[in-house]
Amino acid sequence: MTERPPRKIAIRRLVLVLAGGVAGVAVGLAGVYGIATLTGNLFGGADKTAAKDAVCRPAVELAAKVAPFAKGHVAAVSMAKSPLQVPNLAFQDASGKPLSLENWRGRTVLVNLWATWCVPCREEMPALAALEKKLGGPNFEVVTINIDTRDAEKPKAWLKEVGISGLKYYADPNAKTFQDLKSVGRAFGMPTTLLIDPQGCEIGTIAGPAEWASDDAVKLIEAALKG
């Protein structure tokens, strides 16, 4: 005849079974919660991406219209093929007042990153100033952002020395603007220039200098402004 287990052992087994069941329920709930959280994050991220894509889709359509004008002196401009909302670059004006691209919402801008140690940057500055003089106004501005990190007065002195006027002075002494553009694959060297629509979306990008005072450049910008 099989001996029945002592009362204490039986109770212990019951406790273990119950504990295992509770643990299983907890793991199951955690799994469901985790999946729900992950799904929420994924769909939340997808919703945000979709919203940005919707905002920037017109910029891609505009880029396709403007593409035929990317020739001659501005043939190196790469027109947007997919929606990209440009990072909200942060910088400052000549007085040190904080600014960002948000301040230009509603206007088309040509953002140019430059530095005094960059020879091609220095060479194209007069052309950028000429473009601003010709087309600058309520709907368009050439926004040149200096990223010298050592001497904040050097770029101002250089602009004065070579007689470049007509461009408002903007600077990012931490050069974070370059890193922000690099993070979205839009900064590989200097100078870096982006044509951005009124919603802050990329129309076109160029790595390297261009003759911005040329008829080719003027026609490209005018095409972008006409839509």
C-alpha positions in Angstrom: 0.0 0.0 0.0 1.4 3.4 -1.1 2.2 5.7 1.8 0.5 9.0 1.7 2.8 12.1 1.9 2.9 13.9 5.2 0.6 16.8 5.6 3.5 19.4 5.5 4.7 18.1 2.2 1.3 18.2 0.7 0.8 21.8 1.8 4.2 22.7 0.4 3.3 21.2 -3.0 0.0 23.1 -3.0 1.9 26.4 -2.3 4.4 25.8 -5.1 1.6 25.0 -7.6 -0.3 28.1 -6.6 2.9 30.2 -6.8 3.7 28.8 -10.2 0.3 29.7 -11.4 0.5 33.3 -10.1 4.0 33.6 -11.7 2.6 32.4 -15.0 -0.2 34.9 -14.9 2.3 37.6 -14.1 4.5 36.7 -17.0 1.6 36.5 -19.3 0.4 39.9 -18.3 3.9 41.3 -18.6 4.1 39.8 -22.1 0.8 41.3 -23.1 1.7 44.6 -21.6 5.1 44.6 -23.3 3.6 43.8 -26.6 0.9 46.4 -26.2 3.6 49.0 -25.2 5.8 48.0 -28.1 2.9 48.1 -30.5 1.9 51.5 -29.2 5.5 52.8 -29.6 5.7 51.4 -33.1 2.4 52.8 -34.2 3.1 56.1 -32.4 6.4 56.4 -34.3 4.8 55.5 -37.5 2.1 58.1 -37.0 4.7 60.8 -36.4 6.7 59.7 -39.4 3.5 59.7 -41.5 2.6 63.2 -40.3 6.0 64.5 -41.2 5.9 62.8 -44.6 2.5 64.4 -45.2 3.8 67.9 -44.4 6.9 67.5 -46.6 5.3 65.7 -49.5 4.6 69.0 -51.3 8.3 69.8 -51.0 9.2 66.6 -52.9 6.6 67.5 -55.6 8.1 71.0 -55.8 11.6 69.5 -56.1 10.5 67.5 -59.1 9.2 70.7 -60.8 12.4 72.6 -59.9 14.8 69.7 -61.0 15.1 70.9 -64.6 16.6 74.1 -63.3 19.4 72.3 -61.4 21.9 72.6 -64.2 25.0 74.6 -65.2 26.4 76.4 -62.1 23.9 74.6 -59.8 24.0 71.2 -61.5 25.3 69.7 -58.3 22.2 70.5 -56.3 20.5 67.2 -55.4 16.7 67.5 -55.4 14.7 65.9 -52.7 13.4 62.4 -53.7 11.6 61.6 -50.4 10.1 63.8 -47.7 12.5 65.2 -45.1 11.7 67.8 -42.5 15.0 69.5 -41.8 16.1 69.5 -38.1 15.2 72.7 -36.3 18.7 74.1 -36.4 19.6 76.3 -33.5 22.0 79.3 -33.8 22.2 83.0 -32.9 22.2 86.4 -34.5 25.0 89.0 -34.4 23.9 90.1 -30.9 23.8 86.6 -29.5 20.1 86.3 -29.6 19.0 82.6 -29.9 17.2 81.6 -33.1 16.2 78.5 -34.9 14.8 77.6 -38.3 11.3 77.9 -36.7 11.8 81.6 -37.0 11.7 81.2 -40.8 8.5 79.2 -41.1 6.4 80.6 -43.9 9.4 81.6 -45.9 11.7 79.7 -48.4 15.3 79.8 -47.2 18.7 78.9 -48.6 20.6 77.8 -45.5 24.4 77.8 -45.9 26.9 76.5 -43.3 30.3 78.2 -43.6 33.6 78.8 -41.8 36.6 81.1 -42.3 38.9 78.0 -42.3 36.9 76.7 -45.3 38.4 78.1 -48.5 35.4 77.2 -50.8 33.1 78.7 -48.2 34.9 82.0 -48.3 35.0 82.0 -52.1 31.2 81.6 -52.5 30.2 84.1 -49.9 30.1 87.1 -52.3 27.8 85.1 -54.6 25.5 84.3 -51.7 25.4 88.0 -50.8 24.6 88.8 -54.4 21.8 86.3 -54.5 20.3 87.7 -51.3 20.5 91.2 -52.8 18.7 90.1 -55.9 16.0 87.8 -54.5 15.9 88.5 -50.7 12.6 89.7 -49.4 9.5 88.7 -47.4 9.3 85.3 -49.1 13.0 84.3 -49.3 16.2 84.8 -47.4 19.8 83.5 -47.7 20.6 82.3 -44.2 24.4 81.9 -43.8 25.4 80.3 -40.5 29.0 80.6 -39.5 30.4 77.6 -37.5 33.8 78.9 -36.4 34.3 77.5 -32.9 37.5 79.3 -31.7 37.2 83.0 -32.3 33.7 84.4 -32.5 35.0 87.8 -33.8 37.1 86.3 -36.6 34.2 85.7 -39.1 32.7 89.1 -38.5 36.1 90.7 -39.1 36.6 88.7 -42.2 33.3 89.7 -43.7 34.0 93.3 -43.0 37.6 93.0 -44.4 36.4 91.6 -47.8 33.5 94.0 -48.0 30.6 91.5 -47.9 27.4 93.1 -46.9 23.7 92.5 -47.3 23.8 89.2 -45.5 22.5 89.1 -41.9 25.1 87.5 -39.6 24.2 84.2 -38.0 26.5 81.9 -36.1 26.7 78.6 -34.3 29.9 78.6 -32.2 29.3 75.0 -31.2 28.9 73.8 -34.8 25.9 71.7 -33.7 24.1 72.7 -36.8 26.6 70.7 -38.9 26.1 67.6 -36.6 22.4 67.9 -36.8 22.4 67.9 -40.6 25.0 65.1 -40.6 22.6 63.0 -38.5 20.0 63.1 -41.3 22.6 62.6 -44.0 22.7 66.2 -45.3 26.2 67.3 -44.2 29.3 65.6 -45.6 31.7 68.5 -45.8 31.9 72.3 -46.1 30.2 74.3 -47.3 26.8 72.6 -47.0 23.7 74.3 -48.4 20.0 73.4 -48.3 17.1 74.9 -50.0 14.2 74.6 -47.6 10.5 75.3 -48.2 8.1 77.4 -45.9 7.2 74.2 -43.9 10.9 73.5 -43.0 11.2 70.7 -45.6 14.1 69.9 -47.9 13.7 70.9 -51.6 17.3 70.4 -52.5 20.8 70.0 -51.0 24.4 70.6 -52.2 27.6 69.5 -50.6 30.3 72.0 -51.8 30.3 75.5 -53.3 28.2 76.8 -56.1 28.0 80.1 -58.1 24.9 81.4 -56.4 25.0 84.7 -58.3 24.7 83.0 -61.6 21.6 83.0 -63.9 21.3 79.3 -63.3 21.1 79.7 -59.5 18.6 82.6 -59.8 16.3 80.7 -62.1 16.4 77.7 -59.7 15.4 79.8 -56.7 12.8 81.7 -58.7 11.3 78.3 -59.8 11.1 77.2 -56.2 9.4 80.4 -55.1 6.8 80.2 -57.9 6.0 76.6 -56.9 
